[in-house]
């Protein structure tokens, strides 16, 4: 009676084999359907997939050899027709399709024959297309049409170029991008200049001559285009209904500056908090609600492009309906007796709203404003007992349910989570809005 596990294993393997055969057969039938519809390249890929999974399926192998030969012949006919018409890019595109198919077919053991002169024809077409596109790119460079020149040169990237040809293409791309970046600088489009310079130095690397020129352009773009921003201390709007916990506005301010604006996005330059506070002290400006005129004065004193003032606009706490359970615990002095206490489980959701204004220092006017809303929630478990809970014989986890200091820590932790979310969203919003003033 012992062979039963062996029989079961064999049965499973047979079942898997049958399912696999059915799946391969369905794929093959789909390939035949595609072939009948004239969708030869799709059919060929279907046969390649089958042979990848089942190298022994001879029907798929024969079909791939047949369909592949037809595709190669059609591709060559198209390439030669394009050559006759001077359409060298079209000829190279047909050659690339042939190379791709013969390569994929070869990986599954099917060799697709090409004419003896194929290698020479392939090289001639690539050289002709390279020369044609290089001339077009050069003409576009002479006209200062950097976008189209780059597009022309990038069309050669998929080509099977010789090493010297690829070097020339890369040099042309880097040259176009660098000249484009210089034009951007002249027009005051500093972010575009930085991006084009970055693309240029990535071609040959930051340590190359082109890379060094790209870095120099980026440095100049950042120096000319960066907008300096002074974020002034926040305050709480006491007339907004539910008051936020004391000090939440200060915590939000610290979190924003220390965790999110220490490493700002490019072209935004936050002013150090200490510098801001020293200037506010010198100008005898107290922390609290700050009017745009006053904020603009601080910004001018700091030589900042913009000043940001913000306040907690609203704060709300929503507790779910608690789930109550009556629990029993033995008394510590007499464990034969028990007392009942209530455990409550519920979820607390906090919602905070921050409003901020971006003030242009020079004009002292509000140029943008935004409201940021975030929420944080957490489950709570607490226990209540009419008497002294220390008279009950409780486990450590059960005693924690009565710990009011623990309750307070959990509430503070939830509030800190809300502050982190508000600061994160505000930083993203603030960076986005300041960048609108950078070309």
C-alpha positions as CSV (number, residue, x, y, z in Angstrom):
1,X,0.0,0.0,0.0
2,X,3.1,2.3,0.2
3,X,3.3,3.3,-3.5
4,X,0.3,5.6,-3.3
5,X,2.4,8.8,-2.8
6,X,4.5,7.8,-5.8
7,X,1.4,7.2,-7.9
8,X,0.0,10.6,-6.9
9,X,3.3,12.4,-7.9
10,X,3.3,10.7,-11.3
11,X,-0.3,11.6,-11.8
12,X,0.4,15.3,-11.0
13,X,3.4,15.3,-13.4
14,X,1.3,13.8,-16.2
15,X,-1.4,16.3,-15.6
16,X,1.1,19.2,-15.8
17,X,2.6,17.7,-19.0
18,X,-0.9,17.4,-20.6
19,X,-1.8,21.0,-19.6
20,X,1.6,22.2,-21.0
21,X,1.0,20.4,-24.3
22,X,-2.4,21.9,-24.6
23,X,-1.1,25.4,-23.9
24,X,1.7,25.0,-26.5
25,X,-0.7,23.7,-29.0
26,X,-3.0,26.7,-28.5
27,X,-0.1,29.0,-29.0
28,X,0.9,27.2,-32.2
29,X,-2.7,27.5,-33.5
30,X,-2.7,31.2,-32.7
31,X,0.6,31.5,-34.7
32,X,-1.0,29.7,-37.6
33,X,-4.0,32.1,-37.5
34,X,-1.7,35.1,-37.5
35,X,0.3,33.7,-40.4
36,X,-2.9,33.1,-42.4
37,X,-3.9,36.8,-41.8
38,X,-0.5,37.9,-43.2
39,X,0.7,39.1,-39.8
40,X,4.0,37.4,-40.3
41,X,6.2,39.1,-37.8
42,X,3.6,38.4,-35.0
43,X,3.4,34.8,-36.1
44,X,7.2,34.5,-36.0
45,X,7.3,35.9,-32.5
46,X,4.6,33.4,-31.5
47,X,6.7,30.5,-32.8
48,X,9.8,31.8,-31.1
49,X,8.0,32.0,-27.8
50,X,6.8,28.4,-28.3
51,X,10.3,27.1,-29.0
52,X,11.6,29.0,-26.0
53,X,9.3,27.0,-23.8
54,X,9.4,23.7,-25.8
55,X,12.5,23.4,-28.0
56,X,11.3,20.0,-29.3
57,X,8.2,21.2,-31.1
58,X,9.2,20.6,-34.7
59,X,6.0,22.1,-36.2
60,X,6.8,25.5,-34.6
61,X,10.5,25.1,-35.8
62,X,9.4,24.5,-39.4
63,X,6.9,27.3,-39.3
64,X,9.4,29.7,-37.9
65,X,11.9,28.8,-40.6
66,X,9.3,29.3,-43.3
67,X,7.8,32.5,-42.0
68,X,11.2,33.9,-41.1
69,X,12.6,33.3,-44.6
70,X,9.6,35.1,-46.1
71,X,10.1,38.1,-43.7
72,X,13.8,38.3,-44.6
73,X,13.1,38.2,-48.3
74,X,10.3,40.9,-48.0
75,X,12.6,43.0,-45.8
76,X,15.4,42.8,-48.3
77,X,13.1,43.7,-51.2
78,X,11.9,46.7,-49.3
79,X,15.5,47.8,-48.4
80,X,16.6,47.6,-52.0
81,X,13.6,49.5,-53.2
82,X,14.4,52.2,-50.6
83,X,18.0,52.3,-51.7
84,X,16.9,52.9,-55.3
85,X,14.8,55.8,-54.2
86,X,17.5,57.3,-52.0
87,X,15.5,56.5,-48.9
88,X,18.4,55.2,-46.9
89,X,16.8,55.5,-43.5
90,X,14.0,53.3,-44.7
91,X,16.5,50.7,-45.9
92,X,18.3,50.7,-42.5
93,X,14.9,50.3,-40.7
94,X,14.2,47.2,-42.8
95,X,17.7,45.9,-42.1
96,X,17.2,46.4,-38.4
97,X,14.0,44.4,-38.5
98,X,15.9,41.6,-40.3
99,X,18.7,41.6,-37.8
100,X,16.3,41.5,-34.9
101,X,14.4,38.5,-36.3
102,X,17.5,36.5,-37.3
103,X,19.0,37.1,-33.9
104,X,15.8,36.0,-32.0
105,X,15.4,33.0,-34.2
106,X,19.0,32.0,-33.7
107,X,18.5,32.0,-30.0
108,X,16.0,29.1,-30.4
109,X,18.1,27.2,-32.9
110,X,16.6,28.4,-36.2
111,X,19.0,29.9,-38.7
112,X,17.5,32.2,-41.2
113,X,19.6,32.6,-44.4
114,X,20.6,35.9,-45.8
115,X,22.3,36.6,-49.2
116,X,26.1,36.4,-49.4
117,X,26.3,40.2,-50.1
118,X,24.1,41.0,-47.1
119,X,26.9,42.2,-44.9
120,X,28.2,44.6,-47.6
121,X,24.7,45.8,-48.4
122,X,24.0,46.4,-44.7
123,X,27.2,48.4,-44.2
124,X,26.6,50.5,-47.3
125,X,23.1,51.4,-46.3
126,X,24.2,52.3,-42.8
127,X,26.9,54.5,-44.1
128,X,24.6,56.2,-46.6
129,X,21.9,56.8,-43.9
130,X,24.6,58.1,-41.5
131,X,25.9,60.5,-44.1
132,X,22.4,61.8,-45.0
133,X,21.4,62.3,-41.4
134,X,24.7,64.0,-40.5
135,X,24.2,66.5,-43.3
136,X,20.6,67.2,-42.2
137,X,21.7,67.6,-38.6
138,X,24.5,70.0,-39.6
139,X,22.1,72.1,-41.6
140,X,19.8,72.3,-38.7
141,X,22.7,73.3,-36.4
142,X,23.7,76.1,-38.7
143,X,20.1,77.3,-38.5
144,X,20.1,77.2,-34.7
145,X,17.3,74.6,-34.7
146,X,18.7,72.6,-31.8
147,X,15.6,70.6,-31.1
148,X,15.3,69.2,-34.6
149,X,19.1,68.7,-34.9
150,X,19.1,66.6,-31.8
151,X,16.1,64.6,-33.0
152,X,18.0,63.9,-36.3
153,X,21.1,62.7,-34.5
154,X,19.1,60.6,-32.0
155,X,17.5,58.7,-34.9
156,X,20.9,57.1,-35.5
157,X,21.2,55.7,-32.0
158,X,19.5,52.3,-32.9
159,X,21.7,51.9,-36.0
160,X,24.4,49.3,-36.1
161,X,27.1,52.0,-36.3
162,X,30.8,51.5,-36.4
163,X,32.7,52.8,-33.4
164,X,33.9,55.9,-35.1
165,X,30.4,56.7,-36.4
166,X,28.9,56.3,-32.9
167,X,31.6,58.6,-31.5
168,X,30.7,61.2,-34.1
169,X,27.0,60.9,-33.3
170,X,27.6,61.3,-29.6
171,X,29.9,64.3,-30.2
172,X,27.1,65.9,-32.3
173,X,24.5,65.3,-29.7
174,X,26.6,66.7,-26.9
175,X,27.5,69.7,-29.1
176,X,23.9,70.4,-29.9
177,X,22.8,70.1,-26.2
178,X,25.6,72.4,-25.1
179,X,24.7,75.1,-27.7
180,X,21.1,74.7,-26.8
181,X,21.9,75.2,-23.1
182,X,23.9,78.4,-24.0
183,X,20.9,79.7,-25.9
184,X,18.7,78.9,-22.9
185,X,21.0,80.9,-20.7
186,X,20.9,83.9,-23.1
187,X,17.1,83.8,-23.0
188,X,17.0,83.5,-19.2
189,X,15.6,80.0,-19.3
190,X,17.8,78.6,-16.5
191,X,16.0,75.4,-15.7
192,X,16.0,74.4,-19.4
193,X,19.7,75.3,-19.6
194,X,20.5,73.1,-16.6
195,X,18.6,70.2,-18.1
196,X,20.2,70.4,-21.5
197,X,23.6,70.7,-20.0
198,X,22.9,67.7,-17.8
199,X,22.0,65.7,-20.9
200,X,25.2,66.9,-22.6
201,X,27.5,65.9,-19.8
202,X,25.8,62.5,-19.4
203,X,26.9,61.5,-23.0
204,X,30.6,61.7,-22.4
205,X,30.7,61.8,-18.6
206,X,31.2,64.6,-16.1
207,X,35.0,64.3,-16.3
208,X,35.2,64.9,-20.1
209,X,35.7,68.3,-21.8
210,X,32.0,68.4,-22.7
211,X,31.1,67.4,-19.2
212,X,33.2,70.2,-17.7
213,X,31.5,72.7,-20.0
214,X,28.1,71.3,-19.0
215,X,28.9,71.6,-15.3
216,X,30.0,75.2,-15.8
217,X,26.7,76.0,-17.5
218,X,24.8,74.3,-14.7
219,X,26.6,76.3,-12.1
220,X,25.8,79.6,-14.0
221,X,22.2,78.6,-14.4
222,X,21.8,77.9,-10.7
223,X,23.5,81.1,-9.7
224,X,21.3,83.2,-12.0
225,X,18.1,81.3,-11.6
226,X,17.8,80.2,-8.0
227,X,15.1,82.0,-6.1
228,X,15.9,82.5,-2.4
229,X,13.0,81.9,0.0
230,X,12.6,82.9,3.6
231,X,10.0,80.9,5.5
232,X,8.8,82.9,8.6
233,X,7.6,81.2,11.8
234,X,4.0,79.9,11.5
235,X,1.1,80.8,13.8
236,X,-2.2,79.2,14.7
237,X,-5.5,80.8,13.6
238,X,-7.3,81.0,17.0
239,X,-10.6,81.9,15.3
240,X,-10.8,78.8,13.2
241,X,-12.9,76.6,15.5
242,X,-11.1,73.7,17.1
243,X,-7.8,74.8,18.3
244,X,-4.7,72.7,17.5
245,X,-2.6,71.4,20.3
246,X,-0.3,74.0,21.8
247,X,3.0,74.3,19.9
248,X,1.8,72.4,16.8
249,X,2.5,75.4,14.6
250,X,6.1,75.5,15.9
251,X,6.5,71.8,15.4
252,X,5.3,72.1,11.9
253,X,7.7,74.9,11.2
254,X,10.7,73.0,12.5
255,X,9.7,69.8,10.6
256,X,9.3,71.7,7.4
257,X,12.6,73.6,7.6
258,X,14.8,70.8,9.1
259,X,13.4,67.7,7.4
260,X,12.2,69.0,4.0
261,X,13.9,72.2,3.2
262,X,17.5,71.2,4.2
263,X,17.8,69.5,0.8
264,X,15.6,71.6,-1.5
265,X,14.9,71.0,-5.1
266,X,17.1,72.8,-7.7
267,X,16.5,76.5,-8.1
268,X,14.9,77.0,-4.7
269,X,17.3,78.4,-2.0
270,X,15.8,78.4,1.5
271,X,17.4,80.9,3.9
272,X,18.7,79.5,7.1
273,X,16.3,79.6,10.0
274,X,18.8,81.1,12.4
275,X,19.5,84.0,9.9
276,X,15.7,84.6,9.7
277,X,15.3,84.8,13.5
278,X,18.2,87.1,13.9
279,X,16.8,89.5,11.4
280,X,13.4,89.4,12.9
281,X,14.9,90.1,16.3
282,X,16.8,93.0,14.8
283,X,13.7,94.4,13.2
284,X,11.7,93.7,16.5
285,X,9.2,91.6,14.8
286,X,7.5,89.2,17.2
287,X,6.5,85.6,16.3
288,X,2.8,85.5,15.5
289,X,0.5,86.7,12.7
290,X,2.7,88.6,10.2
291,X,1.2,91.0,7.6
292,X,2.4,90.9,4.0
293,X,4.0,94.4,4.3
294,X,6.0,93.3,7.3
295,X,6.9,90.0,5.7
296,X,8.2,91.9,2.6
297,X,10.3,94.1,4.9
298,X,11.9,91.0,6.4
299,X,12.5,89.6,2.9
300,X,14.2,92.7,1.7
301,X,16.4,92.8,4.8
302,X,17.4,89.2,4.1
303,X,17.9,89.9,0.4
304,X,15.3,87.1,-0.3
305,X,13.3,86.9,-3.5
306,X,10.2,85.6,-1.7
307,X,8.9,85.3,1.9
308,X,6.5,82.7,3.0
309,X,4.1,83.2,5.8
310,X,1.8,80.3,7.0
311,X,-0.7,79.4,9.6
312,X,-2.7,76.5,10.9
313,X,-6.1,77.3,9.4
314,X,-8.1,74.5,11.0
315,X,-7.7,71.4,13.1
316,X,-10.2,68.6,13.8
317,X,-10.3,65.4,15.7
318,X,-12.8,62.7,14.9
319,X,-13.2,59.6,17.1
320,X,-15.0,56.6,15.8
321,X,-17.8,54.9,17.8
322,X,-16.0,52.9,20.4
323,X,-16.2,49.1,20.6
324,X,-16.7,48.3,24.3
325,X,-16.0,45.0,25.9
326,X,-16.6,44.0,29.5
327,X,-13.6,42.2,30.9
328,X,-13.0,40.3,34.2
329,X,-9.8,40.4,36.3
330,X,-9.0,38.7,39.6
331,X,-8.2,40.9,42.6
332,X,-4.6,41.0,43.7
333,X,-5.3,40.3,47.4
334,X,-7.9,37.7,46.8
335,X,-7.7,35.9,43.5
336,X,-10.8,34.0,44.2
337,X,-12.7,37.2,43.6
338,X,-12.9,39.2,40.3
339,X,-13.9,42.6,39.3
340,X,-15.1,43.9,35.9
341,X,-13.6,46.7,33.9
342,X,-14.4,48.1,30.4
343,X,-12.1,48.0,27.4
344,X,-12.7,50.5,24.6
345,X,-11.3,50.3,21.1
346,X,-11.7,53.1,18.6
347,X,-9.9,55.0,15.9
348,X,-8.9,58.6,16.1
349,X,-8.6,60.7,12.9
350,X,-6.9,64.1,12.9
351,X,-7.2,66.5,10.1
352,X,-5.1,69.6,9.8
353,X,-5.2,72.5,7.3
354,X,-2.3,74.8,6.6
355,X,-2.6,78.0,4.6
356,X,0.4,79.9,3.3
357,X,1.2,82.9,1.2
358,X,4.2,83.6,-1.0
359,X,5.1,87.2,-0.8
360,X,7.4,88.9,-3.3
361,X,10.0,90.9,-1.2
362,X,10.5,93.7,-3.7
363,X,6.8,94.6,-4.2
364,X,5.6,93.2,-0.8
365,X,2.6,91.7,-2.4
366,X,1.1,88.2,-2.3
367,X,2.0,86.5,-5.6
368,X,0.6,83.1,-4.7
369,X,-1.2,81.2,-2.0
370,X,-2.2,77.7,-1.2
371,X,-4.1,75.5,1.3
372,X,-2.6,72.2,2.3
373,X,-4.7,69.5,4.0
374,X,-3.6,66.2,5.5
375,X,-4.9,63.7,8.0
376,X,-3.5,61.0,10.2
377,X,-5.3,58.2,12.0
378,X,-4.5,55.5,14.5
379,X,-6.3,52.8,16.6
380,X,-6.6,53.3,20.3
381,X,-7.2,50.8,23.2
382,X,-8.0,52.1,26.6
383,X,-9.5,50.6,29.8
384,X,-11.7,52.1,32.5
385,X,-12.4,50.9,36.0
386,X,-14.5,52.6,38.7
387,X,-12.0,51.9,41.4
388,X,-8.2,51.7,41.7
389,X,-7.0,49.6,38.8
390,X,-3.8,48.7,40.7
391,X,-6.0,46.5,43.0
392,X,-6.6,44.2,40.0
393,X,-4.2,41.4,39.0
394,X,-3.4,42.4,35.5
395,X,-0.8,41.4,32.9
396,X,1.7,44.0,31.6
397,X,-0.3,44.5,28.4
398,X,-3.5,44.9,30.4
399,X,-1.9,47.5,32.8
400,X,-0.8,49.5,29.8
401,X,-4.4,50.0,28.8
402,X,-4.9,52.1,32.0
403,X,-1.7,54.1,31.7
404,X,-2.8,57.7,31.1
405,X,0.8,58.8,30.4
406,X,0.8,56.2,27.7
407,X,-2.5,57.6,26.4
408,X,-0.9,61.0,26.2
409,X,2.2,59.7,24.4
410,X,0.0,57.9,21.8
411,X,-1.9,61.1,21.2
412,X,1.3,63.1,20.8
413,X,2.6,60.5,18.4
414,X,-0.5,60.8,16.3
415,X,-0.2,64.6,16.3
416,X,3.4,64.3,15.2
417,X,2.4,62.0,12.4
418,X,-0.1,64.7,11.2
419,X,2.6,67.3,11.4
420,X,5.0,65.2,9.3
421,X,2.3,64.7,6.6
422,X,1.5,68.4,6.6
423,X,5.1,69.4,6.3
424,X,5.8,66.9,3.5
425,X,2.8,68.1,1.5
426,X,3.6,71.8,2.1
427,X,7.2,71.4,1.1
428,X,6.2,69.7,-2.2
429,X,3.6,72.4,-2.8
430,X,5.9,75.3,-1.9
431,X,8.7,74.0,-4.2
432,X,6.3,73.6,-7.1
433,X,4.9,77.1,-6.7
434,X,8.3,78.8,-6.3
435,X,9.6,77.0,-9.4
436,X,6.8,78.7,-11.4
437,X,8.8,81.9,-11.1
438,X,12.0,80.2,-12.5
439,X,12.1,79.9,-16.3
